[in-house]
Amino acid sequence: MDTSAAAAGTGELKRRLGVFDAVMIGLGSMIGAGIFAALAPAAGAAGSGLLLGLALAAVVAYCNAMSSARLAARYPASGGTYVYGRERLGAFWGYLAGWAFVVGKTASCAAMALTVGFYMWPDQAHAVAVAAVVALTAVNYAGVQKSALLTRGIVAVVLAVLAAVVTVCLTRGVADTARLDIGTDATAGGVLQAAGLLFFAFAGYARIATLGEEVRDPARTIPRAIPIALGITLAVYSAVAITALTVLGPGGLGHATAPLTDAVRTAGAPALVPVVRVGAAIAALGSLLALILGVSRTTLAMARDRHLPHALAAVHPRFQVPHRAELTVGVVVAVLAATVDVRGAIGFSSFGVLAYYAIANASAFTLTEGRPPRIVPVIGAAGCVVLAFALPLASVLTGAVVIAFGAAVYGLRKAATRT
């Protein structure tokens, strides 16, 4: 009997990814457009406290990562916190986590696609964004192994570009970079808002957990892959943030529209500017690839439980991917990429993702076997709530309304099934 056909008939996905592939997918999700775009608004909010905001975002991300890793090892199925919340806290909390993830990360997909457009062809940014979504949806449709291979190449290119930026700026720009006294003083509110904005650039490790059904030996692979990916990302972000602060100062960085291109130009290396632009576009493509992959898997899990149309739970008999979910996500993201504003999409996405991780930490707190230390999910959950409500007011209000709408839909459906 054809095992792939059997898997397709039961709606299951093949386990093909090892530790290296899982780490690469996590890096492709995190080391993306966030580091090219989030530094400037974070510096504008925190001033000289930018590095403190980065450290705070990393602490919350680490707690979330450890909680997610333990949960993914216990429940190695597609869907991430949608599954964990359902199993540990009840159906409503699982649904709410899935809803927050799908709507938040769909907005994030649109933001990444628009970032590609603005770097590659600013005058036609929306058209380029739509083309990027179509192309990467096709890649994901062809199978998760092909997506992992492409992600490896993207991560290598982006790391090379960031290494070049750090090296050039710190070797050429040191003589002219006594600028750290420029800028605004740090405030507690500014540091928290910066941490919330920078968290957007850390959030990709969830992609490893949402692929739990396609990872070999998930109880061993996922707890190893998530901290490794997060640690590498923190090291890279710290080096880039210190470099940008050294060259531009907090004031100059806070007002930069393209901080890393401004940094290499200020350091006397204008020839590197086109390389940075290409690197930013490729980084955004890497993030978009992994985001579409993760959103489609959560959509698959919710469709299996009929919280979304059950037709979206179908798995392709040849490519072994949730093809209807991927196509649906691709269409929705393409429409958003053609119409929305990138800044609004980022703020809304951050709120949704922080809500998602708050539920993940609450779920991890209930574990009795293989549980992280109690303090980890407590700090993670509290940090998520604080950072979510430290975001700009428009993002908080919009996010709260959309999540409340999702909860209301769930309540109406439950009431309808009882009658």
Sequence and secondary structure as in RCSB ss.txt:
>XXXX:A:sequence
MDTSAAAAGTGELKRRLGVFDAVMIGLGSMIGAGIFAALAPAAGAAGSGLLLGLALAAVVAYCNAMSSARLAARY
PASGGTYVYGRERLGAFWGYLAGWAFVVGKTASCAAMALTVGFYMWPDQAHAVAVAAVVALTAVNYAGVQKSALL
TRGIVAVVLAVLAAVVTVCLTRGVADTARLDIGTDATAGGVLQAAGLLFFAFAGYARIATLGEEVRDPARTIPRA
IPIALGITLAVYSAVAITALTVLGPGGLGHATAPLTDAVRTAGAPALVPVVRVGAAIAALGSLLALILGVSRTTL
AMARDRHLPHALAAVHPRFQVPHRAELTVGVVVAVLAATVDVRGAIGFSSFGVLAYYAIANASAFTLTEGRPPRI
VPVIGAAGCVVLAFALPLASVLTGAVVIAFGAAVYGLRKAATRT
>XXXX:A:secstr
  HHHHHHHHT     B HHHHHHHHHHHHSSHHHHHSHHHHHHHHGGGHHHHHHHHHHHHHHHHHHHHHHHHHS
 STTTHHHHHHHHT HHHHHHHHHHHHHHHHHHHHHHHHHHHHHH GGGHHHHHHHHHHHHHHHHHT HHHHHHH
HHHHHHHHHHHHHHHHHHHHHHSGGG   TT S    HHHHHHHHHHHHTTTGGGHHHHHTGGGBSSHHHHHHHH
HHHHHHHHHHHHHHHHHHHHHHHHHHHHHT SSHHHHHHHHTT GGGHHHHHHHHHHHHHHHHHHHHHHHHHHHH
HHHHTTSS GGGG   TTT S HHHHHHHHHHHHHHHHH  HHHHHHHHHHHHHHHHHHHHHHHHT SSS   TH
HHHHHHHHHHHHHHHS HHHHHHHHHHHHHHHHHHHHHHHHHH 
